[in-house]
């Protein structure tokens, strides 16, 4: 079994890799949601709930994302 053969059977096999996942409501967990696809993703946990996640909150999330050092599993 290779990484490629395994990943082609996943739900998101036709989607690009996830770079950034936003989990609203202040919960700091992903509840087994797309674990394989999130392996190198940056995770963001704002304290607001989804109905309050507006354009300003999205801009804050993107600003935080741009400050991160993406290493894709490599040790610095």
Order of alpha helices (4+ residues) and beta strands (2+ residues): alpha-beta-beta-alpha
